């Protein structure tokens, strides 16, 4: 009797294998054969799930963006005030490089040969985070902690400020302190006048 394969589980295995190989070898230096070897499947199996290596790259980007978004959403939901929620967003982003499995991928994504991967992740993540931040800013306006007229534009501004810390080439070890400062500036820009976090 043939073995039944859970298609979603197999695809997830291939995406995890691709992420691990990309982190170790870099995107440009990874071939489909490297991914299937890491996943322990035949090369034909890869092509049942992905048309090309580029499709696997997009799947890895989607997985990383989803993981970051879920972590951020959970931390935001656990906080009560808008100020605490905004601080939680900065904290999640600063903790990314602290996890060993994430640090290797983050390091690879900042290499010039992986710029396309980095830009795709930033684009995907921005689309997910702006609505979340807009809700946080709206809550802050309702609470009287923030003073802005356009909550969506304020969300773009805050996210751009946080992303600029990374885009400026901040070293991974310096990222937590830099993101904390950027979050503090964002709070002031939103009109927050309470004690400095």
C-alpha positions in Angstrom: 0.0 0.0 0.0 1.5 3.4 -1.0 2.5 5.8 1.8 0.1 8.7 2.2 1.9 12.0 2.2 0.4 15.1 3.8 1.0 17.7 1.1 1.0 20.7 3.5 3.4 18.9 5.9 5.7 18.0 3.0 5.7 21.5 1.6 6.5 22.9 5.1 9.4 20.5 5.3 10.7 21.8 2.0 10.3 25.4 3.1 12.1 24.7 6.4 14.9 22.9 4.6 15.2 25.8 2.1 15.4 28.3 4.9 18.1 26.3 6.7 20.2 26.0 3.6 19.7 29.6 2.6 20.9 30.6 6.1 23.9 28.4 5.9 25.0 28.9 2.2 23.3 32.0 1.1 20.5 32.3 -1.5 22.8 32.7 -4.5 25.0 29.7 -3.5 22.0 27.4 -2.9 20.8 25.0 -5.6 17.6 23.0 -5.7 19.7 19.9 -5.2 21.0 21.4 -1.8 17.4 21.9 -0.7 16.2 18.4 -1.5 19.3 16.9 0.1 18.6 18.8 3.3 14.9 17.8 3.1 15.7 14.1 2.4 13.5 14.0 -0.7 14.0 13.4 -4.4 14.5 16.4 -6.7 11.2 15.5 -8.5 9.4 15.9 -5.2 10.6 19.5 -5.0 9.0 20.3 -8.3 5.7 18.9 -7.1 5.5 21.8 -4.7 7.6 24.6 -6.4 8.2 25.6 -10.0 11.7 26.9 -9.3 14.1 27.9 -6.6 12.6 31.4 -6.8 9.2 30.0 -5.8 10.9 28.3 -2.8 12.6 31.7 -1.9 9.1 33.3 -1.9 7.8 30.6 0.3 10.6 31.1 2.8 9.9 34.9 2.8 6.3 34.2 3.4 7.1 31.9 6.3 9.5 34.3 7.9 7.1 37.2 7.5 4.2 35.2 9.0 6.4 34.1 12.0 7.4 37.7 12.7 3.8 39.0 12.2 2.4 36.3 14.5 5.0 37.1 17.2 4.3 40.8 16.9 0.5 40.3 17.0 0.7 38.1 20.0 2.9 40.6 21.9 0.7 43.5 20.9 -2.4 41.6 22.0 -0.8 40.8 25.4 -0.2 44.5 26.1 -3.0 46.8 27.3 -2.1 50.4 26.6 -1.1 51.7 23.1 2.2 52.8 24.5 3.0 49.3 25.8 1.8 47.9 22.4 4.2 50.1 20.5 7.0 49.2 22.8 6.1 45.5 22.3 6.5 45.9 18.5 10.0 47.4 19.0 10.9 44.6 21.4 9.8 41.8 19.0 11.9 43.3 16.2 14.9 43.7 18.5 14.7 40.1 19.7 14.8 38.7 16.1 18.5 38.6 16.0 18.8 37.2 19.5 17.4 33.8 18.4 20.2 31.7 16.9 18.0 30.2 14.1 16.8 33.7 13.2 20.2 35.4 13.5 21.8 33.2 10.8 18.9 34.0 8.4 19.0 37.7 9.3 22.7 37.8 8.7 22.3 36.1 5.3 19.5 38.5 4.3 21.8 41.5 4.9 24.4 40.3 2.5 24.5 42.1 -0.8 23.9 38.9 -2.8 20.6 38.4 -0.9 19.2 41.9 -1.4 16.2 40.6 -3.4 15.2 38.3 -0.5 15.6 41.1 2.0 13.5 43.5 0.0 10.7 40.9 -0.6 10.6 40.2 3.1 10.5 43.9 4.0 7.7 44.4 1.5 5.6 41.5 2.7 6.1 42.4 6.4 5.3 46.0 5.8 2.0 45.1 4.3 1.1 43.1 7.4 2.5 45.4 10.1 1.0 48.8 8.9 -2.6 47.8 9.7 -1.6 46.4 13.1 0.3 49.6 13.9 -2.6 51.7 12.6 -4.8 50.0 15.2 -2.2 50.7 17.9 -2.1 54.4 17.0 -5.9 54.6 16.8 -6.0 53.1 20.3 -3.4 55.6 21.5 -5.5 58.5 20.1 -8.6 57.2 21.9 -6.6 56.8 25.1 -5.3 60.4 24.7 -1.7 59.2 24.7 -1.1 60.0 21.0 -2.1 63.2 19.0 -2.3 62.5 15.3 -4.9 63.2 12.7 -4.1 60.3 10.3 -3.5 57.0 12.1 -2.5 55.1 8.9 0.1 57.7 7.9 1.4 57.7 11.5 1.7 53.9 11.3 3.7 54.2 8.0 6.0 56.7 9.7 6.5 54.6 12.8 7.3 51.5 10.8 9.6 53.4 8.5 11.5 54.7 11.5 11.9 51.2 12.9 12.9 49.8 9.6 15.5 52.5 9.0 17.5 51.3 12.0 18.0 48.0 10.1 18.4 49.7 6.7 21.1 52.0 8.1 23.4 48.9 8.5 23.1 48.8 12.3 25.2 45.9 13.6 23.1 43.0 15.0 24.5 43.5 18.5 23.6 47.2 18.5 20.0 46.6 17.2 18.2 46.4 20.5 19.5 49.7 21.8 19.0 51.4 18.4 15.4 50.1 18.1 14.6 51.2 21.7 15.8 54.7 20.7 13.8 54.7 17.5 10.7 53.5 19.4 11.2 56.4 21.8 11.4 58.9 18.9 8.3 57.3 17.4 6.4 57.8 20.7 7.4 61.5 20.8 6.4 62.0 17.1 3.0 60.5 17.9 2.6 63.2 20.5 3.2 61.0 23.6 4.3 63.2 26.5 4.4 60.7 29.3 7.5 59.3 31.0 10.2 58.0 28.7 10.0 54.3 28.5 
